Amino acid sequence: MAETARTWWRPAWLFSRRVGVALLWLVLVIGIAVAVNVVGIRVVGGIDGWEHWLRAHTAHFFVWRLVVYAATAYGWWRMSVRLRQREPGPETHQRLLRIEIAAVVTVVLLEASQLLRAR
């Protein structure tokens, strides 16, 4: 009984190498984002200057996001082709289609929120 309780509190997937690497990448990306913001605030002289600089370069960030979306879409397309070859059933196609629709809706909503925020 004690072993079952201990196993419930410590699921194996939580301590796997894959989860550890993912968490390490997450911490690294967040750390880089915080560092860039702190350095940017110090370089331009304060938060107001940083916000002004960000607003002035909105078009550059939009182009950057489009490039990231395109690279992600290309990677997704390559992965989905391989997955459909490995699992040719209709349920795989339906699963991928649902994920693709959810991703496109998410990107459209994120970009719409950025557009509305800029006004």
C-alpha positions in Angstrom: 0.0 0.0 0.0 2.8 2.4 0.9 4.5 1.7 -2.5 1.3 2.6 -4.4 0.9 5.9 -2.6 4.5 6.8 -3.2 4.2 5.9 -6.9 1.1 8.1 -7.2 2.9 11.1 -5.8 5.9 10.5 -8.1 4.7 9.7 -11.6 7.5 8.3 -13.8 6.8 10.6 -16.7 7.5 13.7 -14.5 11.0 12.6 -13.9 11.9 11.4 -17.3 14.8 12.7 -19.3 12.5 14.1 -22.0 10.6 16.2 -19.5 13.8 17.4 -17.9 15.2 18.5 -21.3 11.9 20.3 -22.2 11.9 22.1 -18.8 15.5 23.1 -19.3 14.7 24.6 -22.7 11.7 26.4 -21.2 13.7 27.9 -18.4 16.4 28.9 -21.0 14.0 30.6 -23.3 12.3 32.5 -20.5 15.7 33.5 -19.1 16.7 34.9 -22.4 13.5 36.8 -22.8 13.9 38.3 -19.4 17.5 39.2 -20.1 16.7 40.9 -23.4 13.9 42.9 -21.7 16.2 44.0 -18.9 19.0 45.0 -21.2 16.6 46.8 -23.5 15.1 48.8 -20.7 18.6 49.8 -19.5 19.8 50.7 -23.0 16.9 53.0 -23.8 16.8 54.5 -20.4 13.7 53.2 -18.8 10.4 51.4 -19.3 8.8 54.3 -21.2 11.6 54.4 -23.7 11.5 50.6 -24.0 7.7 50.7 -24.7 8.3 53.5 -27.3 11.0 51.5 -29.0 8.8 48.4 -29.1 5.9 50.4 -30.7 8.3 52.0 -33.2 9.5 48.5 -34.4 6.1 46.8 -34.5 6.4 46.1 -38.2 9.8 44.4 -37.7 8.3 42.1 -35.1 5.4 41.3 -37.3 7.8 40.2 -40.1 9.8 38.2 -37.6 6.6 36.4 -36.4 5.6 35.7 -40.0 9.1 34.1 -40.6 8.6 32.0 -37.4 5.1 30.9 -38.5 6.4 30.0 -42.0 9.3 27.9 -40.5 6.9 26.2 -38.1 4.5 25.5 -40.9 7.2 24.0 -43.1 8.4 21.8 -40.2 4.8 20.7 -39.5 4.2 19.9 -43.2 7.4 17.7 -43.3 6.4 16.0 -40.1 2.9 15.4 -41.2 4.0 13.9 -44.5 6.2 11.4 -42.7 3.4 10.6 -40.2 0.9 10.0 -42.9 3.3 7.6 -44.6 3.9 5.7 -41.4 0.2 5.8 -40.3 -2.0 6.0 -43.4 -5.3 5.6 -41.7 -8.1 8.1 -41.8 -8.0 8.6 -38.0 -4.5 10.0 -38.4 -5.6 12.4 -41.1 -8.5 13.6 -38.9 -6.2 14.0 -35.9 -3.8 16.1 -37.9 -6.6 18.2 -39.4 -8.0 19.0 -36.0 -4.5 20.1 -34.7 -3.9 22.2 -37.8 -7.2 24.0 -37.5 -6.6 24.6 -33.8 -3.1 26.0 -34.6 -4.4 28.3 -37.3 -7.2 29.6 -35.1 -4.7 30.2 -32.3 -2.3 32.2 -34.6 -5.1 34.2 -36.0 -6.4 35.1 -32.5 -2.9 36.0 -31.3 -2.3 38.3 -34.3 -5.8 39.8 -34.0 -5.1 40.6 -30.3 -1.8 42.3 -31.4 -3.6 44.3 -34.0 -6.3 45.4 -31.6 -3.7 46.3 -28.9 -1.8 48.5 -31.4 -4.8 50.7 -31.9 
